[in-house]
């Protein structure tokens, strides 16, 4: 295993190879390395393929994976981008997510009022405290819009784009909006969720 420090940009790199076969190639940066603790700094993890990293539960995390990634039980903020599949479970605040394959989001809350999430295949979207929002969805079934909650205070717009189906998971009322007045796939959360 080769491990070297890229001091100019404050990152560490770890690579494992057997001959020409690269088992993993990962770059990561740790917050507070300059001696200053800056609020909102994040642990930055990059994988050329799949990988596993353990971080403190209260971390802010940025994940970039060439293949798939799964993030679980993070009490901080998460940004994630993958070439294939992405699963986020038990994430406190979701900032951004994008994947080339399927995406499964199960998070407590979102950061921002104008958000866009995209997946190359199916997208499952469950945000626990999302009570009022305008949803603009483009998936395999076509284009549809909906208001989540009472709609009176829907100051947040969420755009969901998928090459497959978008599934909204919520226990709140979902009201279809013009121009089509149609709804796509809506599920109620399971009791264990």
Secondary structure, DSSP 4 states (H G I P E B T S, - for coil): -EEEEEGGGTEEEEEEEETTEEEEEEEEE-TTTTS---TT--EEEEESS-------TT--EEEEESS-EEEEEEEEEEEEEESS-EEEEEEEEEEEEEESS-EEEEEEEE--SEEEEEESS-EEEEETT--SEEEEEEETTEEEEEEETTSTT---EEEEEESS-EEEE-SS-EEE-TTT----EEEPPPTT-
